[in-house]
């Protein structure tokens, strides 16, 4: 399932008012006014027991959700299901670590850099599918 398909599935089965971010270069993918959610979507072709979240993305989501009075969510698809993580919840306590990772997700660009990331166990998320 690609991110657009994930968006459409979430809209059909969970958040009927779900809207895309106004600009494709925004630091988030969609939001729900009814559920007061500010959401980042990720789609993985392989299932992992932990899902990566960059600190830079986390900070952007938390800051902008707070500005709107919304909750920040990170929702991931893997072939084994869809998991949602309420990353602005007080109980969410990420452990950050430095990893040597590609600068972008573009396959042609092989450059790497150190990024601050956390790994979210799928078992700690809400399974939506």
mmCIF file of the C-alpha atoms, coordinates in Angstrom:
data_MODEL
# 
_entry.id   MODEL 
# 
loop_
_atom_site.group_PDB 
_atom_site.id 
_atom_site.type_symbol 
_atom_site.label_atom_id 
_atom_site.label_alt_id 
_atom_site.label_comp_id 
_atom_site.label_asym_id 
_atom_site.label_entity_id 
_atom_site.label_seq_id 
_atom_site.pdbx_PDB_ins_code 
_atom_site.Cartn_x 
_atom_site.Cartn_y 
_atom_site.Cartn_z 
_atom_site.occupancy 
_atom_site.B_iso_or_equiv 
_atom_site.pdbx_formal_charge 
_atom_site.auth_seq_id 
_atom_site.auth_comp_id 
_atom_site.auth_asym_id 
_atom_site.auth_atom_id 
_atom_site.pdbx_PDB_model_num 
ATOM 1   C CA . UNK A 1 1   ? 0.000   0.000  0.000  1.00 0.00 ? 1   UNK A CA 1 
ATOM 2   C CA . UNK A 1 2   ? 1.446   3.363  -1.006 1.00 0.00 ? 2   UNK A CA 1 
ATOM 3   C CA . UNK A 1 3   ? 0.985   6.502  1.121  1.00 0.00 ? 3   UNK A CA 1 
ATOM 4   C CA . UNK A 1 4   ? -1.907  7.760  -1.034 1.00 0.00 ? 4   UNK A CA 1 
ATOM 5   C CA . UNK A 1 5   ? -3.675  4.410  -0.633 1.00 0.00 ? 5   UNK A CA 1 
ATOM 6   C CA . UNK A 1 6   ? -3.034  4.543  3.111  1.00 0.00 ? 6   UNK A CA 1 
ATOM 7   C CA . UNK A 1 7   ? -4.554  8.034  3.190  1.00 0.00 ? 7   UNK A CA 1 
ATOM 8   C CA . UNK A 1 8   ? -7.643  6.820  1.292  1.00 0.00 ? 8   UNK A CA 1 
ATOM 9   C CA . UNK A 1 9   ? -8.021  3.762  3.556  1.00 0.00 ? 9   UNK A CA 1 
ATOM 10  C CA . UNK A 1 10  ? -7.766  5.888  6.714  1.00 0.00 ? 10  UNK A CA 1 
ATOM 11  C CA . UNK A 1 11  ? -10.326 8.317  5.311  1.00 0.00 ? 11  UNK A CA 1 
ATOM 12  C CA . UNK A 1 12  ? -12.753 5.514  4.415  1.00 0.00 ? 12  UNK A CA 1 
ATOM 13  C CA . UNK A 1 13  ? -12.478 3.463  7.606  1.00 0.00 ? 13  UNK A CA 1 
ATOM 14  C CA . UNK A 1 14  ? -11.302 5.743  10.410 1.00 0.00 ? 14  UNK A CA 1 
ATOM 15  C CA . UNK A 1 15  ? -11.261 9.505  9.774  1.00 0.00 ? 15  UNK A CA 1 
ATOM 16  C CA . UNK A 1 16  ? -13.941 10.583 7.244  1.00 0.00 ? 16  UNK A CA 1 
ATOM 17  C CA . UNK A 1 17  ? -12.882 14.243 7.401  1.00 0.00 ? 17  UNK A CA 1 
ATOM 18  C CA . UNK A 1 18  ? -9.188  13.479 6.694  1.00 0.00 ? 18  UNK A CA 1 
ATOM 19  C CA . UNK A 1 19  ? -7.558  16.130 4.488  1.00 0.00 ? 19  UNK A CA 1 
ATOM 20  C CA . UNK A 1 20  ? -4.152  16.260 2.800  1.00 0.00 ? 20  UNK A CA 1 
ATOM 21  C CA . UNK A 1 21  ? -1.703  18.930 3.890  1.00 0.00 ? 21  UNK A CA 1 
ATOM 22  C CA . UNK A 1 22  ? -2.172  22.030 1.737  1.00 0.00 ? 22  UNK A CA 1 
ATOM 23  C CA . UNK A 1 23  ? 1.347   21.845 0.285  1.00 0.00 ? 23  UNK A CA 1 
ATOM 24  C CA . UNK A 1 24  ? 3.231   18.725 -0.812 1.00 0.00 ? 24  UNK A CA 1 
ATOM 25  C CA . UNK A 1 25  ? 6.353   20.126 0.903  1.00 0.00 ? 25  UNK A CA 1 
ATOM 26  C CA . UNK A 1 26  ? 4.685   20.574 4.298  1.00 0.00 ? 26  UNK A CA 1 
ATOM 27  C CA . UNK A 1 27  ? 6.278   18.688 7.172  1.00 0.00 ? 27  UNK A CA 1 
ATOM 28  C CA . UNK A 1 28  ? 3.148   16.577 7.661  1.00 0.00 ? 28  UNK A CA 1 
ATOM 29  C CA . UNK A 1 29  ? 0.852   14.569 5.403  1.00 0.00 ? 29  UNK A CA 1 
ATOM 30  C CA . UNK A 1 30  ? -2.710  15.079 6.609  1.00 0.00 ? 30  UNK A CA 1 
ATOM 31  C CA . UNK A 1 31  ? -4.992  16.186 9.398  1.00 0.00 ? 31  UNK A CA 1 
ATOM 32  C CA . UNK A 1 32  ? -8.399  15.528 10.868 1.00 0.00 ? 32  UNK A CA 1 
ATOM 33  C CA . UNK A 1 33  ? -10.236 18.481 12.379 1.00 0.00 ? 33  UNK A CA 1 
ATOM 34  C CA . UNK A 1 34  ? -12.952 16.243 13.859 1.00 0.00 ? 34  UNK A CA 1 
ATOM 35  C CA . UNK A 1 35  ? -10.395 14.074 15.692 1.00 0.00 ? 35  UNK A CA 1 
ATOM 36  C CA . UNK A 1 36  ? -7.942  16.959 16.197 1.00 0.00 ? 36  UNK A CA 1 
ATOM 37  C CA . UNK A 1 37  ? -5.080  14.942 14.713 1.00 0.00 ? 37  UNK A CA 1 
ATOM 38  C CA . UNK A 1 38  ? -1.975  16.163 12.885 1.00 0.00 ? 38  UNK A CA 1 
ATOM 39  C CA . UNK A 1 39  ? -0.619  13.103 11.034 1.00 0.00 ? 39  UNK A CA 1 
ATOM 40  C CA . UNK A 1 40  ? 2.537   11.891 9.335  1.00 0.00 ? 40  UNK A CA 1 
ATOM 41  C CA . UNK A 1 41  ? 2.080   8.802  7.127  1.00 0.00 ? 41  UNK A CA 1 
ATOM 42  C CA . UNK A 1 42  ? 4.701   6.238  6.156  1.00 0.00 ? 42  UNK A CA 1 
ATOM 43  C CA . UNK A 1 43  ? 4.378   3.196  3.954  1.00 0.00 ? 43  UNK A CA 1 
ATOM 44  C CA . UNK A 1 44  ? 6.936   0.397  4.063  1.00 0.00 ? 44  UNK A CA 1 
ATOM 45  C CA . UNK A 1 45  ? 7.224   -2.482 1.590  1.00 0.00 ? 45  UNK A CA 1 
ATOM 46  C CA . UNK A 1 46  ? 8.806   -4.655 4.278  1.00 0.00 ? 46  UNK A CA 1 
ATOM 47  C CA . UNK A 1 47  ? 7.535   -5.344 7.784  1.00 0.00 ? 47  UNK A CA 1 
ATOM 48  C CA . UNK A 1 48  ? 9.812   -4.289 10.622 1.00 0.00 ? 48  UNK A CA 1 
ATOM 49  C CA . UNK A 1 49  ? 9.166   -4.907 14.318 1.00 0.00 ? 49  UNK A CA 1 
ATOM 50  C CA . UNK A 1 50  ? 10.358  -1.345 14.965 1.00 0.00 ? 50  UNK A CA 1 
ATOM 51  C CA . UNK A 1 51  ? 9.619   1.709  12.850 1.00 0.00 ? 51  UNK A CA 1 
ATOM 52  C CA . UNK A 1 52  ? 12.013  4.628  12.497 1.00 0.00 ? 52  UNK A CA 1 
ATOM 53  C CA . UNK A 1 53  ? 11.032  8.213  13.300 1.00 0.00 ? 53  UNK A CA 1 
ATOM 54  C CA . UNK A 1 54  ? 13.471  11.078 12.812 1.00 0.00 ? 54  UNK A CA 1 
ATOM 55  C CA . UNK A 1 55  ? 13.808  13.636 15.605 1.00 0.00 ? 55  UNK A CA 1 
ATOM 56  C CA . UNK A 1 56  ? 13.537  16.466 13.088 1.00 0.00 ? 56  UNK A CA 1 
ATOM 57  C CA . UNK A 1 57  ? 10.161  15.115 11.888 1.00 0.00 ? 57  UNK A CA 1 
ATOM 58  C CA . UNK A 1 58  ? 9.003   14.469 15.460 1.00 0.00 ? 58  UNK A CA 1 
ATOM 59  C CA . UNK A 1 59  ? 9.827   18.031 16.539 1.00 0.00 ? 59  UNK A CA 1 
ATOM 60  C CA . UNK A 1 60  ? 8.002   19.517 13.543 1.00 0.00 ? 60  UNK A CA 1 
ATOM 61  C CA . UNK A 1 61  ? 4.898   17.403 14.173 1.00 0.00 ? 61  UNK A CA 1 
ATOM 62  C CA . UNK A 1 62  ? 4.810   18.118 17.911 1.00 0.00 ? 62  UNK A CA 1 
ATOM 63  C CA . UNK A 1 63  ? 5.332   21.872 17.525 1.00 0.00 ? 63  UNK A CA 1 
ATOM 64  C CA . UNK A 1 64  ? 2.736   22.324 14.790 1.00 0.00 ? 64  UNK A CA 1 
ATOM 65  C CA . UNK A 1 65  ? 0.139   20.054 16.370 1.00 0.00 ? 65  UNK A CA 1 
ATOM 66  C CA . UNK A 1 66  ? 0.494   21.963 19.648 1.00 0.00 ? 66  UNK A CA 1 
ATOM 67  C CA . UNK A 1 67  ? 0.028   25.268 17.806 1.00 0.00 ? 67  UNK A CA 1 
ATOM 68  C CA . UNK A 1 68  ? -3.326  23.992 16.476 1.00 0.00 ? 68  UNK A CA 1 
ATOM 69  C CA . UNK A 1 69  ? -4.326  22.371 19.759 1.00 0.00 ? 69  UNK A CA 1 
ATOM 70  C CA . UNK A 1 70  ? -4.165  18.964 18.020 1.00 0.00 ? 70  UNK A CA 1 
ATOM 71  C CA . UNK A 1 71  ? -2.451  15.660 18.821 1.00 0.00 ? 71  UNK A CA 1 
ATOM 72  C CA . UNK A 1 72  ? 0.472   14.505 16.675 1.00 0.00 ? 72  UNK A CA 1 
ATOM 73  C CA . UNK A 1 73  ? 0.237   10.994 15.225 1.00 0.00 ? 73  UNK A CA 1 
ATOM 74  C CA . UNK A 1 74  ? 2.657   8.868  13.235 1.00 0.00 ? 74  UNK A CA 1 
ATOM 75  C CA . UNK A 1 75  ? 0.809   6.224  11.194 1.00 0.00 ? 75  UNK A CA 1 
ATOM 76  C CA . UNK A 1 76  ? 2.693   3.468  9.372  1.00 0.00 ? 76  UNK A CA 1 
ATOM 77  C CA . UNK A 1 77  ? 1.716   0.750  6.918  1.00 0.00 ? 77  UNK A CA 1 
ATOM 78  C CA . UNK A 1 78  ? 3.735   -2.460 6.555  1.00 0.00 ? 78  UNK A CA 1 
ATOM 79  C CA . UNK A 1 79  ? 2.627   -5.686 4.844  1.00 0.00 ? 79  UNK A CA 1 
ATOM 80  C CA . UNK A 1 80  ? 1.630   -6.955 8.320  1.00 0.00 ? 80  UNK A CA 1 
ATOM 81  C CA . UNK A 1 81  ? -0.733  -4.089 9.137  1.00 0.00 ? 81  UNK A CA 1 
ATOM 82  C CA . UNK A 1 82  ? -1.239  -0.420 9.913  1.00 0.00 ? 82  UNK A CA 1 
ATOM 83  C CA . UNK A 1 83  ? -0.002  1.020  13.211 1.00 0.00 ? 83  UNK A CA 1 
ATOM 84  C CA . UNK A 1 84  ? -0.714  4.396  14.763 1.00 0.00 ? 84  UNK A CA 1 
ATOM 85  C CA . UNK A 1 85  ? 1.483   6.077  17.351 1.00 0.00 ? 85  UNK A CA 1 
ATOM 86  C CA . UNK A 1 86  ? 0.163   9.021  19.407 1.00 0.00 ? 86  UNK A CA 1 
ATOM 87  C CA . UNK A 1 87  ? 3.548   10.726 19.589 1.00 0.00 ? 87  UNK A CA 1 
ATOM 88  C CA . UNK A 1 88  ? 2.310   13.768 21.497 1.00 0.00 ? 88  UNK A CA 1 
ATOM 89  C CA . UNK A 1 89  ? 0.902   11.655 24.339 1.00 0.00 ? 89  UNK A CA 1 
ATOM 90  C CA . UNK A 1 90  ? 2.537   12.243 27.721 1.00 0.00 ? 90  UNK A CA 1 
ATOM 91  C CA . UNK A 1 91  ? 3.263   8.518  27.911 1.00 0.00 ? 91  UNK A CA 1 
ATOM 92  C CA . UNK A 1 92  ? 5.303   8.655  24.688 1.00 0.00 ? 92  UNK A CA 1 
ATOM 93  C CA . UNK A 1 93  ? 8.942   8.735  25.780 1.00 0.00 ? 93  UNK A CA 1 
ATOM 94  C CA . UNK A 1 94  ? 11.212  8.292  22.745 1.00 0.00 ? 94  UNK A CA 1 
ATOM 95  C CA . UNK A 1 95  ? 14.831  7.260  23.181 1.00 0.00 ? 95  UNK A CA 1 
ATOM 96  C CA . UNK A 1 96  ? 16.918  9.109  20.614 1.00 0.00 ? 96  UNK A CA 1 
ATOM 97  C CA . UNK A 1 97  ? 20.059  7.709  19.023 1.00 0.00 ? 97  UNK A CA 1 
ATOM 98  C CA . UNK A 1 98  ? 22.352  8.740  16.195 1.00 0.00 ? 98  UNK A CA 1 
ATOM 99  C CA . UNK A 1 99  ? 22.313  6.616  13.029 1.00 0.00 ? 99  UNK A CA 1 
ATOM 100 C CA . UNK A 1 100 ? 24.197  6.898  9.737  1.00 0.00 ? 100 UNK A CA 1 
ATOM 101 C CA . UNK A 1 101 ? 21.350  7.100  7.196  1.00 0.00 ? 101 UNK A CA 1 
ATOM 102 C CA . UNK A 1 102 ? 20.657  8.291  3.646  1.00 0.00 ? 102 UNK A CA 1 
ATOM 103 C CA . UNK A 1 103 ? 20.158  12.054 3.386  1.00 0.00 ? 103 UNK A CA 1 
ATOM 104 C CA . UNK A 1 104 ? 16.955  11.527 1.382  1.00 0.00 ? 104 UNK A CA 1 
ATOM 105 C CA . UNK A 1 105 ? 14.728  8.615  0.461  1.00 0.00 ? 105 UNK A CA 1 
ATOM 106 C CA . UNK A 1 106 ? 15.497  9.151  -3.224 1.00 0.00 ? 106 UNK A CA 1 
ATOM 107 C CA . UNK A 1 107 ? 17.202  5.997  -4.462 1.00 0.00 ? 107 UNK A CA 1 
ATOM 108 C CA . UNK A 1 108 ? 19.520  7.870  -6.847 1.00 0.00 ? 108 UNK A CA 1 
ATOM 109 C CA . UNK A 1 109 ? 21.036  9.880  -3.998 1.00 0.00 ? 109 UNK A CA 1 
ATOM 110 C CA . UNK A 1 110 ? 23.456  7.619  -2.108 1.00 0.00 ? 110 UNK A CA 1 
ATOM 111 C CA . UNK A 1 111 ? 24.810  10.313 0.234  1.00 0.00 ? 111 UNK A CA 1 
ATOM 112 C CA . UNK A 1 112 ? 24.493  9.668  3.967  1.00 0.00 ? 112 UNK A CA 1 
ATOM 113 C CA . UNK A 1 113 ? 24.586  11.693 7.151  1.00 0.00 ? 113 UNK A CA 1 
ATOM 114 C CA . UNK A 1 114 ? 24.119  11.211 10.878 1.00 0.00 ? 114 UNK A CA 1 
ATOM 115 C CA . UNK A 1 115 ? 20.495  11.620 11.971 1.00 0.00 ? 115 UNK A CA 1 
ATOM 116 C CA . UNK A 1 116 ? 18.899  11.551 15.387 1.00 0.00 ? 116 UNK A CA 1 
ATOM 117 C CA . UNK A 1 117 ? 16.171  8.872  15.357 1.00 0.00 ? 117 UNK A CA 1 
ATOM 118 C CA . UNK A 1 118 ? 14.021  6.672  17.565 1.00 0.00 ? 118 UNK A CA 1 
ATOM 119 C CA . UNK A 1 119 ? 12.645  3.211  16.851 1.00 0.00 ? 119 UNK A CA 1 
ATOM 120 C CA . UNK A 1 120 ? 8.991   2.604  17.665 1.00 0.00 ? 120 UNK A CA 1 
ATOM 121 C CA . UNK A 1 121 ? 8.084   -1.023 18.457 1.00 0.00 ? 121 UNK A CA 1 
ATOM 122 C CA . UNK A 1 122 ? 4.942   -1.906 16.483 1.00 0.00 ? 122 UNK A CA 1 
ATOM 123 C CA . UNK A 1 123 ? 3.735   -3.702 19.623 1.00 0.00 ? 123 UNK A CA 1 
ATOM 124 C CA . UNK A 1 124 ? 3.512   -0.303 21.364 1.00 0.00 ? 124 UNK A CA 1 
ATOM 125 C CA . UNK A 1 125 ? 1.334   1.228  18.630 1.00 0.00 ? 125 UNK A CA 1 
ATOM 126 C CA . UNK A 1 126 ? -2.386  0.936  17.965 1.00 0.00 ? 126 UNK A CA 1 
ATOM 127 C CA . UNK A 1 127 ? -3.041  -1.657 15.270 1.00 0.00 ? 127 UNK A CA 1 
ATOM 128 C CA . UNK A 1 128 ? -5.575  -0.142 12.861 1.00 0.00 ? 128 UNK A CA 1 
ATOM 129 C CA . UNK A 1 129 ? -5.532  -3.016 10.319 1.00 0.00 ? 129 UNK A CA 1 
# 
